[in-house]
Amino acid sequence: MHENKRDFDAEVSELHALKDACGAMIAVMRRLAGKEGEAAQERVHAIVEALDQEARKGSNAGPFQDPYELLRSMAARQGQSLCTVFLAFDFERAIDQRLQHLEAQRLEYWSQSHRPPNHFARIIALRFSQAIARNTGKRPTFGTARDGNHPSTDFGRALEDIFELLEIKGDVRRPAEWALSQLTDADFQEPRNALNDLVYGFGVGGPPRQMGGILGILPDEGTQSPEKDPDG
């Protein structure tokens, strides 16, 4: 969930940019596939075959240091062009599904120019419950006292104080219960280093011997991958 409308609008804008780029690539593939005439089809087939051959020459035959190498090698062996088409369609569908989900959020939370108070309350309650879970390893609880409607647990009383400090009006029960229902197993673990994950991949126990992630996928700027030595 987004903490403010600016972040929400930014994701929608970025998703539309991704969809446009993906759609442009798919349009080119469709145009090539729809070429009429035997000569045109032979030319398109020759282009695809040449690209697939280049992909196979540059692929790693193993052993694989991370799953990225394995997936890329499998795609190259099966036909890079066809795999790219399938992935492009899947990626476009995923973008459409995410945009549909965000449109539902827009109607529920962001149809006004300001941030709805109930959404703000939910976000505060969720962040607070996640902080407790991460630092204690225990699930916070919420309940109300028998002699009144005020919170009866440490989490509930602290959340009520936070709401009062932030001038959030309304009862804490609904935001608190919603926030606790959103907790997952990941919230009870120490936060990961996102930059380390991107650079080194998602292995456990530190960086693998050969760097995966972004550094393992992208070549250095201005350089080309060296040809494989057939003799090893």
Secondary structure, 3 states (H helix, E strand, C coil): CCCCHHHHHHHHHHHHHHHHHHHHHHHHHHHHHCCCCHHHHHHHHHHHHHHHHHHHHHCCCCCCCCHHHHHHHHHHHHCHHHHHHHHHHHHHHHHHHHHHHHHHHHHHHCCCCCCCHHHHHHHHHHHHHHHHHHHHCCCCCCCECCCCCCECCHHHHHHHHHHHHCCCCCCCHHHHHHHHHCCCHHHHCCCCCHHHHHHHCCCCCCCCCCCCHHHHHCCCCCCCCCCCCCCC
